[in-house]
Amino acid sequence: MTTLSARTNGETQKGFLIGGWNIYSRSEIAQQYYDAANILVEAIKRNQWEDFKLAYPVLYLYRHFLELMLKAIIDSQTRNQHDIGELTSEVEALVQARYGQTLPYWIRTWLMEFAERDSRSTAYRYGEYYDKSLKAWVSVAGEEHVELRNLQSAMEVTYSVLNRLLNDIRPPEQR
């Protein structure tokens, strides 16, 4: 591994600073996953990449964005909770307690679609998940077409709602 140095004006070398002074919050990391998914979707829409070659990365990036944003909203410190359904329930309880309202139905529906398809955060990473009853890894069941523009539009709206909720509930140092 090479040593990374500080970037100076006009320097063209690109890289990442990980650790040390550069600590990202959960919501900042969520933003990176969201942005990366959108970059891939835009590349597909410009015909720079075939859609079938980036299906799982796009779905995983969006899914992980959702997981991290939900955790940021509820201020969860757990590292082993990956179930979007359970995280959504916690956000719903927080919204109910704080505002006396429910999460918008369509946001809950989109979150639960991700929860149903990839509850343990493995299906979009590996194309399979561990079935405890069978004690084996199994392929994702069924067949379904995901229309890219609809997915991106739904994620834009979900991003907007979750980001607004996060900014309203958590002070900047807790995001």
N, C-alpha and C positions, 0 to 999 in steps of 0.2 A: 504494500500500500504506500502510495506517495504522500509526502507531507503537503498539506494544503496551506497556502499562504493567503494573506489579506489581499483583496482585489484593489488595484489602484485605478485611477481614472484612465480610461482608454485600454485597459487590459482586456485581451480577448479570451484568455483562458477561463473556462467555466468550470464550476464544481459545486460541491455542497459542504457546508459547515455543519457537522453533526456533533451534538454534545457540547460540553463546556459552556461557553457563554450563550450559545444558541439553543435555547430550550423552547420548543414549540408547545403551545397549548393543544388540548384535544380538538378544539374547534379550528385552530389553524391547520392542524394535520387533516382534519375533515375537509377543509377548504381545498387542500392540495389534492386529495382524492377526487373531489368533485370537479376541480379544474382539469385534472388529468383525464377523467372520463369524457368531459366535454371536448377536449383536444382530440381525443380518438374519434369521437362521434363526428366532429367537423372534418377530420381527415377522411372518414368514410363517405360523408356527404359530398366531398370534393373529388371522390373517386381516386384518392391517393392510396387507399387500402381497401381490400375487399371486406365486406361486412362479416362474412363467415370466419375470417381470420382473426377478428377482434371481438367476437361475441362474448366470450367468457371474461376477458379483461375489462370490457366496458361494464358488464353486469357486476363484476366483483368490485370495481372502483366505485360505482354508484352505491352498491350495497354497503361497502365499508364506510363510505361517507355518511350514510344514514345511521349506521351503528355508532360512529363516533359523535355525530351531532346529537343523537338521543342521549348518549352518555354525558355529553357536555351540558345539556339542558338539565338533566337530573343531578348533575355533579357526582356521577358515579365514579368511584375510585377502583372498582373491580376490573380485573384484567381477564377474568374467565367467563364473563357474561357476554355471549354473542347473539342471543336470541332477540331479534328485532321485535317479535311479538311481546315478549316480556318487557323489553325496554319501552315499547309504545304504551303498554299498560301503566308503567311508572310515570311516563310523561302525561298521560291522560289524568292520572290521579293528581299530579302536580297542577295541571291546568284547572282541574275541578276545584282543588283546595284554594288556589290563588285567585282565580277569576270567577268561580262559580259557573263555569261553562265547560262544554265538551270540546274536544279536538274536532276540527271540521271533518265531516264524514268522509269526504273524498281523500283527505290526507291520510286518515286512518286506513281507508281501503287500500291505498297505494302502499303504505307501510306493511300492511298485513299480506299483501301479495308477495313482497320480498320475504316476509317471515315464513310464509307457506312454502315458497320455492327453495329457500336456503336458510333454514332456521339456525343451523349451527356454523354458518360461515365456512362451509367446506364445498358445497355443491358448485359454486361459481369459481372456486379456486382449483378444484380437482376434477370437476365433472361427475362427482359421485359424493356420497355421504355415508356415514357409518350408521347402519341400522342395528340398534341395540338388541331388538328381539331376534334378529337373524345372526347377530354377532359377526357381521360381515359388512364390507364396503359394497354398496350397490349403486348402480347408475341412476341418474335423475330419471324419474318415471315420466312417461307420457311424452307428448310432442306438442310444442307450442311455438307460434310465430310471435316474435317481439318486433313491432314496428318501430323503427329507430326514431323517427320524428315524434311519435307519440310518447315514447320513453323519455326522450330529452325534454319535451314540453312538460310532462308530469314531474320530472325531476327539477326543472326550473321553478315550478310553482311550489313544490315541496321544499326546495332550498329556501325560497323566499319566506315561507311560513316558519320553518324551523329556525332560520337565522333571526327573524324578527322576535320569535319567542325567546331564543337564547339571549339576545341583546336586552330584552325586557326583564328577564328573570335573573340573569347573572351579571354582576359587575365585571368590567374588563379583566381584572386580575384573576377571575375565576373561570374564564372561558377557555 
